[in-house]
């Protein structure tokens, strides 16, 4: 299981370098808020050979906008390009997932496309995470992810229990996909996450001392890494 940490600045990225994956986003613009391309480039330079992920936003049903954003993130240096599906409907999701995957894979076939749905989909009227796995696989994307869309301190586990998350993970493996889980995760959730066994867990608040609007602390990143090993 790899640890993905989400800094919002170059300074925070320096505190995140012990993580497995450095994830570039802009928390002030949402759960998967997109940061600037020059920030992605600078963090990629700072990270060296370590993989860098970039969120491209909590996307409405706008396939062209999502595809262009994904293409830009890939060109800026991101190794993982992550899009959130902030809408409902299987047909709409299939179109956006296909557009994003094509935009990245045609030119960068070895980069990873991450498709995220939200654990709190019922309160957001968005697509269920359990519905996206076949769509992600059919498009040729790589990773199906669950995050929380509304960042009000409620954890992933308040919306989906361990059984549902295990089912999602196993479902993804059946389709040849990897799984990423995120959403106000806490240190006390790590034992359950080890049992669920996704390939990636994504954190920010955990390594900011519990408040995602605070600053990432290097010693908490290192603590999380030690607890996962």
Buried (B, 14 or more C-beta within 10 A) or exposed (E): BBBBBBBBBEEBBBBBBBBBBBBBBBBEBBBBBBBEBEBBBBBBEBBEEBBBBBBBBBBEBBBEBBBBBBBBBBBBBBBBBBBBBBBBBEEBBBBBBBBBBBBBBEEBEEBBBBBBBBBBBEEBEBBBBBBBBBBBBEBBBBBBBBBBBEBEEBBBBEBBEEEBBBBBBEBBBEEEBBBBBBBBBEBEBBEBBEEBEBBBBBBBBBBBEEEBEEBBBBEBBBBBBEEBE
